Structure formats: C-alpha cells, structure tokens
Amino acid sequence: MAANPNAMPGLSPAMDDQSSVRRILEHIERRTTDLGTEVWREPVENYRSPGRYAAEMKLLRRFPVPFCPSAALPETGSYLAREAAGTPLLAVREADGSVKAFRNACRHRGMQVAEGSGCKKAFACRYHGWTYGLDGTLKRVPHEKGFPGLDKSQHGLVPVHAQEKNGIVFVTQDGSPEPLGDLPPLISPEQRLFGHDESVIDANWKVFLEGFIEGYHIRSTHPETFLPYGFDNLNLIDLFGRNSRVTYPFRRIRKLAELPEAARKVSGYLTYVYQLFPNVLVTILSSHTKLVVLEPLDIGHTKMITWSLTNSGAPGAEEEARRDAEFVSTTGAAEDREVVRAIQRGIASGANDAFTFGLFEAAIVHFHRTLDAELAVAR
C-alpha cells in the first residue's frame, strides 16, 4: 500500500485538548481525517467459536479490567457486587480509604455474601450467618463449636487484586497484576455519580465494542440524530499502549478557530471515547461522562453496565448532565444497539468468512491486533 500523508504515526500525537482541536481544524480545512495504515480482515469464526470465546474470558480474568468508577464506592463500607468475566466479585472501600476486592463466595458453602451495592460494616452470609469484616477476615461463625479445629484466619474471603487510578477501580482476577501504566485523565474526584444502568444486548461483546470506536458509520446510521451536530467520517484516532481514543468533533468546533490556542476549551465541542483494553469504554460527552463495561455473557449476548457521572461538581451540573444523558441514550445509542443486533443476526447467515476493517477503522484494527497478540501469549 502506498504511503498516505494522513496516516497515523507509530506513536500517537499529543492527546491534550489544544492539540486535538488543532488537528480537527486542520482536517476540516483539508477535508481529511485520521487514517490507519492497514486493512484488517477479522475471521467471522472468531465471533462464534466456543474455544475462542473461552480464551477471551480467560484473558478478561488475567488483565486489570475496570470494575467500577471510584465514585461508586464513596465512603468506608461502600460496596459493589457484580459478575466480571463470569466470576462473582465484591469490591469494598476500606477504613483507610483503599479499595479491596474479593471473590464473592462464603468460605462455608459458597453462598454469595453481598448483592448489588450499598454500605455495610460487615458482610453476613444469609445462608448460615458466617460474617466477614470489610477486610475480608472471617469474624463470626454461629455455633462455632460445631466446627472443631476451624482456623478462622484461613477462612476469610478470597482476595483478588484491586488497583485504583484516575477515578476507576481496576480488578485483576488471575495471576500477578501488571502495572496500569500511563493513563490519561479520565474521571476526577469532583465528578458526581448520578446514574447506573444494566441491559442485555443480543450480540457478541466485540461486535458491540466495535460500534463505539469508529465514526465511519455516522452518516448512514445516525442521519437525523448525531450527523446534524457532527461530521461525516471526520475523527481523530489515538493509540496508547493496548488502548485507544476516538474523538468525535461537533460542527460548532469551527468557532474555536477564532480563539488563541491556549483559550480553546473542548467541552461542548467534541466527544472523547476511550477504549480501555479489553472491554471497557469511557465516553466524555458534552455534559456527562459514562463508564461502560461490556460483560460477555455468552457468544451472542453481552451485558452492558453503565455508570453516568457529571463532568464537574459545579451547581446545576447534575441537571445538565441528566439532559445530556437522556438525549444520547434515546437517540443515537438506541440506533447503535439495533445495528449490533442486526450484525449478530448477519453473522449467522454465513455470508462472510471475515469482516473487513479499513483505514477509517484504525482503532478497531488496533483492538483486534492487540487481542490476537495477547491470546497468542496466553497459549
């Protein structure tokens, strides 16, 4: 393939707001967009193979994967219980302010010791009452004389590794945790949690993920919702480590050309979509931020878990954030969900041996190349 003057370099350009605005304005003037350097053909069998799916689930348990926003655990005793990569887990805020995570199973008979979210001083299994402290230690066994020789210090909740960075709690289930590396600013302590939602989509988790990280579909999929405010196929694509960021500018960003570069603020002028490998997205929109976890349930079903946060702690920020979230969820997001369901039905048609991702879909290419490489390491 011939060299392309608009192709992305090996390392991403600066990802600060001012650099992003400058790059977008240059694209508008030139009628260009960020381009990748290769076309990728992803075998359709990788979306429907039980063996491939099992390998992906092992990978999700091996990597530090975002579990929830830090704002979901605001005080001592705050907890969140959910399944991650098929494993029931429990995260809790300790008295010292740190977060710990455990396998959510009583050490007596395996009953889950917590459900949903809330705030507690201890976790009591509702089957037989074995009770655990916030640090996971076994504190109480009813009628303990019935368990002669029981060493409570060896029967605490089983820990998994938890790390907290940039407003996100990461959990590594299996093996030694790796450092999180350099992550850009994502969620600040001032941002307030105002919404949480879960839904199941009839599609493979990768099909769902792909729709978030390319803007090639905006004109045809969102002609009356997103396109009137945005551009047809004009995006920035930044790669950092295993992760990526796609920038979706709004038409009104042209106004920033009139300002000195240092005065250009991006709020209300673009959307950032970060893909945190493997299965998590952070979307920073005009007035709110979403942390989206795509939990695979089986080959053809995905649970989408979403936390919504304000973009600031200013008065009135929550009301504005709720309006922004309502517009996004009832318009363009609904269109995207229908598309991914249709793709899943198309997979079953047998029409394609592979899906072809072109130069406009470089973040997807990066995702699949990274996923292939990590699965190869694990073999």
C-alpha positions in Angstrom: 0.0 0.0 0.0 1.4 3.4 -0.9 2.3 5.8 1.9 -0.6 8.0 3.0 0.1 11.6 4.1 -2.8 11.5 6.6 -1.8 8.1 8.1 -1.4 7.9 11.8 2.2 7.7 13.0 3.6 4.8 15.0 3.0 6.8 18.2 0.0 9.0 18.9 0.4 12.7 18.7 -0.2 14.7 21.9 -3.6 14.0 23.3 -4.3 17.2 25.2 -7.3 19.3 24.3 -5.5 22.0 22.4 -3.6 19.6 20.2 -6.9 17.8 19.5 -8.6 21.0 18.4 -5.7 22.0 16.2 -5.7 18.6 14.5 -9.5 18.7 14.0 -9.4 22.2 12.5 -6.7 21.1 10.1 -8.8 18.2 9.0 -11.8 20.4 8.4 -9.7 22.8 6.3 -8.2 19.9 4.3 -11.4 17.7 4.2 -9.4 14.8 5.6 -9.5 12.5 8.6 -7.1 10.3 10.6 -6.3 7.1 8.7 -4.8 3.8 9.7 -2.0 2.1 7.8 -3.6 -1.3 7.0 -6.8 -3.1 6.2 -7.6 -5.9 8.7 -9.7 -9.0 7.9 -11.1 -10.5 11.1 -12.4 -14.1 10.7 -16.1 -14.3 11.5 -15.3 -17.6 13.2 -13.7 -15.5 16.0 -17.1 -14.2 16.8 -18.8 -17.6 17.1 -16.2 -20.1 18.2 -16.7 -21.5 21.7 -13.0 -22.1 22.0 -12.1 -18.5 21.1 -14.8 -17.2 23.5 -13.3 -19.3 26.3 -9.9 -18.0 25.6 -11.2 -14.4 25.6 -12.9 -14.9 29.0 -9.6 -16.2 30.5 -7.9 -13.0 29.1 -10.6 -10.9 30.8 -9.7 -12.5 34.1 -5.9 -12.2 33.5 -5.9 -8.4 32.8 -6.5 -5.5 35.1 -10.0 -4.6 33.9 -12.1 -1.6 35.1 -14.7 -2.9 37.6 -16.5 0.3 38.6 -15.9 4.1 39.0 -14.3 5.1 42.2 -17.4 7.3 42.8 -19.5 4.1 43.2 -17.6 3.5 46.4 -17.8 6.9 48.1 -17.2 6.1 51.8 -16.0 3.5 54.2 -18.1 0.4 53.9 -19.4 1.2 50.4 -19.5 -2.0 48.3 -20.4 -3.2 44.8 -21.1 -6.8 43.9 -21.3 -8.0 40.3 -20.1 -10.7 38.0 -17.0 -9.9 35.9 -15.9 -12.4 33.2 -18.3 -14.9 34.7 -16.9 -14.6 38.3 -18.9 -13.1 41.2 -16.8 -10.4 42.7 -17.2 -7.9 45.6 -15.3 -4.6 45.9 -15.4 -2.6 49.1 -14.0 0.7 50.4 -11.8 0.1 53.4 -11.5 2.4 56.5 -8.1 3.6 55.3 -9.7 4.8 52.0 -8.3 2.0 49.9 -10.4 -0.5 47.8 -10.2 -4.2 48.2 -11.9 -6.8 46.1 -12.8 -10.4 46.8 -14.4 -13.5 45.2 -18.0 -13.1 46.3 -18.4 -16.5 48.0 -18.8 -17.6 51.6 -16.0 -19.9 52.7 -18.6 -22.2 54.3 -20.8 -23.3 51.5 -20.1 -20.8 48.7 -23.2 -18.6 49.1 -22.6 -15.0 47.8 -22.2 -12.7 50.8 -23.4 -9.5 49.1 -25.7 -8.4 46.3 -25.9 -5.1 44.4 -24.5 -2.1 46.1 -24.8 -0.2 49.4 -22.9 0.5 52.6 -22.2 -2.0 55.4 -20.0 -2.5 58.4 -19.7 -6.3 57.7 -20.9 -8.9 55.3 -23.1 -11.7 56.8 -23.9 -14.7 54.6 -27.7 -15.1 54.7 -27.5 -18.9 54.5 -25.8 -19.7 57.8 -24.6 -16.3 59.1 -20.9 -16.5 58.7 -19.8 -12.9 58.9 -16.8 -11.2 57.3 -15.2 -7.8 58.0 -14.6 -5.2 55.4 -11.1 -6.5 55.0 -12.5 -10.0 54.2 -11.5 -11.6 57.5 -13.9 -14.2 59.0 -15.2 -12.5 62.2 -18.1 -14.7 63.3 -19.3 -18.3 62.9 -22.7 -19.0 64.6 -22.4 -22.1 66.9 -18.7 -22.3 66.2 -18.4 -25.3 68.4 -19.9 -27.3 65.5 -16.7 -26.7 63.6 -13.9 -28.1 65.9 -10.4 -27.0 64.8 -11.7 -24.3 62.4 -9.0 -21.7 61.9 -10.9 -18.5 61.1 -7.7 -16.8 59.9 -7.6 -19.3 57.0 -11.3 -18.9 56.0 -11.5 -15.2 55.0 -13.0 -14.1 51.7 -10.6 -14.9 48.9 -9.0 -11.7 47.7 -8.4 -10.6 44.1 -6.1 -7.7 43.2 -7.6 -4.2 43.1 -6.0 -1.0 41.9 -7.5 2.5 41.8 -6.3 5.1 39.3 -7.8 8.2 37.6 -11.2 7.6 39.2 -11.5 4.0 38.2 -11.2 0.7 40.2 -9.4 -2.0 38.3 -9.6 -5.7 39.2 -7.2 -8.5 38.2 -8.7 -11.9 39.0 -6.0 -14.4 38.0 -2.2 -14.3 38.1 0.1 -11.5 39.0 -1.3 -8.0 38.4 0.5 -5.8 35.9 1.1 -2.0 36.4 -1.6 0.1 34.8 0.9 2.3 33.0 0.3 5.8 31.8 -3.4 6.5 31.6 -4.7 10.0 30.5 -7.0 11.9 32.9 -10.4 10.1 32.9 -12.6 10.7 35.9 -11.8 13.3 38.5 -12.8 13.3 42.2 -15.1 16.3 41.6 -17.4 14.3 39.2 -20.6 13.0 40.8 -22.2 9.7 40.1 -25.9 10.2 39.1 -26.9 7.1 37.2 -26.4 3.4 36.9 -28.0 1.1 34.3 -27.7 -2.5 33.1 -29.1 -4.1 29.9 -28.5 -7.2 27.9 -27.8 -6.9 24.1 -28.2 -9.8 21.7 -24.7 -9.5 20.2 -21.2 -10.7 20.8 -19.2 -8.3 23.0 -16.7 -7.5 20.3 -19.4 -6.5 17.8 -20.8 -4.2 20.4 -17.4 -2.7 21.2 -16.6 -2.1 17.5 -19.5 0.3 17.1 -18.2 2.7 19.8 -14.7 3.2 18.2 -15.3 4.3 14.6 -17.0 7.3 13.0 -17.3 5.9 9.5 -21.0 4.9 10.2 -22.3 8.3 11.4 -23.9 9.5 8.2 -25.7 6.2 7.4 -26.6 5.1 10.9 -27.4 8.5 12.6 -28.6 10.8 9.8 -31.1 12.6 12.0 -29.6 12.3 15.4 -25.8 12.7 15.5 -25.0 13.8 12.0 -26.7 17.2 12.2 -24.4 18.1 15.1 -21.2 16.3 13.8 -19.3 15.4 10.7 -19.4 12.6 8.2 -16.3 10.5 8.8 -14.0 13.1 10.5 -12.3 11.6 13.6 -9.1 11.6 15.5 -7.7 8.2 16.4 -5.1 8.0 19.1 -3.5 4.8 20.3 -1.7 4.4 23.6 -0.5 1.0 24.7 -3.3 -1.5 24.3 -5.9 1.2 24.4 -7.3 3.8 22.1 -9.2 7.1 21.9 -11.5 8.2 19.1 -12.5 11.9 19.0 -15.9 12.8 17.5 -16.0 16.6 16.8 -19.1 18.7 16.6 -19.7 21.2 13.8 -19.6 24.1 16.1 -15.9 23.4 16.9 -15.2 25.7 13.9 -15.8 28.6 16.4 -12.7 27.7 18.3 -10.6 28.7 15.3 -11.3 32.3 16.3 -9.7 31.9 19.7 -6.0 31.7 20.7 -4.9 28.1 21.1 -4.4 28.4 24.8 -8.0 29.6 25.3 -9.7 26.7 23.4 -11.8 24.5 25.7 -13.3 21.4 24.2 -16.4 20.9 26.5 -19.4 21.0 24.3 -17.3 20.9 21.1 -16.4 17.2 20.9 -16.8 13.7 22.4 -13.9 11.6 23.5 -14.4 7.8 23.5 -11.6 5.9 25.3 -11.4 2.1 24.8 -9.6 0.6 27.8 -8.5 -2.9 26.7 -10.2 -5.3 26.6 -13.8 -4.5 27.2 -14.4 -1.1 28.8 -15.1 2.4 27.4 -15.0 5.8 29.0 -17.1 8.3 27.0 -16.6 12.0 27.8 -19.6 13.9 26.3 -20.7 17.5 26.4 -22.1 17.5 30.0 -21.6 14.0 31.3 -19.2 11.0 31.4 -20.0 7.3 31.1 -18.0 4.3 32.2 -19.3 1.4 30.1 -18.4 -2.2 30.8 -19.3 -4.8 28.2 -19.5 -8.0 30.1 -19.7 -11.1 27.8 -22.5 -13.5 28.9 -22.1 -16.0 26.1 -21.0 -15.9 22.4 -24.1 -14.0 21.4 -25.1 -11.9 24.4 -23.5 -9.0 26.2 -24.4 -7.2 29.4 -23.8 -3.5 29.2 -23.2 -2.0 32.6 -23.1 1.8 32.6 -22.3 4.4 35.3 -23.1 8.0 34.5 -21.2 10.9 36.1 -21.3 14.7 35.9 -18.4 16.4 34.2 -17.9 18.7 37.1 -19.0 19.4 40.7 -20.5 22.8 39.8 -24.0 23.8 40.9 -26.5 22.6 38.3 -24.1 20.2 36.7 -26.3 17.2 37.5 -29.4 18.6 35.9 -27.5 19.4 32.8 -25.8 16.0 32.8 -29.1 14.2 33.0 -30.5 16.1 30.0 -27.4 15.3 28.0 -27.6 11.6 29.0 -31.3 11.4 28.1 -30.6 12.7 24.6 -27.7 10.3 23.9 -29.5 7.2 25.3 -32.8 7.7 23.5 -31.4 8.7 20.1 -28.1 7.7 18.7 -27.4 5.0 21.3 -30.6 3.2 20.5 -29.7 3.2 16.8 -26.3 1.7 17.6 -27.9 -1.1 19.6 -30.2 -2.1 16.8 -27.3 -2.1 14.4 -25.2 -4.5 16.5 -28.2 -6.8 16.9 -28.6 -6.9 13.1 -24.9 -7.7 12.7 -25.2 -10.6 15.1 -28.1 -11.9 13.0 -25.9 -11.4 9.9 -23.1 -13.5 11.4 -25.5 -16.5 11.4 -26.2 -16.0 7.7 -22.9 -17.5 6.6 -22.4 -14.7 4.1 -18.9 -13.6 5.3 -15.8 -15.5 6.1 -14.3 -12.4 7.5 -15.2 -8.8 8.4 -13.1 -6.1 6.6 -12.0 -3.1 8.6 -10.5 -0.3 6.6 -8.3 2.7 7.1 -11.1 4.7 8.7 -11.5 2.0 11.4 -7.9 2.0 12.8 -9.0 1.8 16.4 -10.8 -1.4 15.7 -7.8 -2.8 13.8 -5.6 -1.9 16.9 -8.1 -3.7 19.2 -8.1 -6.9 17.1 -4.3 -6.9 16.6 -3.8 -6.4 20.3 -6.4 -9.1 21.2 -4.8 -11.6 18.8 -1.3 -10.9 20.3 -2.4 -11.3 23.9 -4.3 -14.5 23.2 -1.2 -15.9 21.4 0.9 -15.1 24.6 -1.6 -17.0 26.7 -1.5 -20.2 24.7 
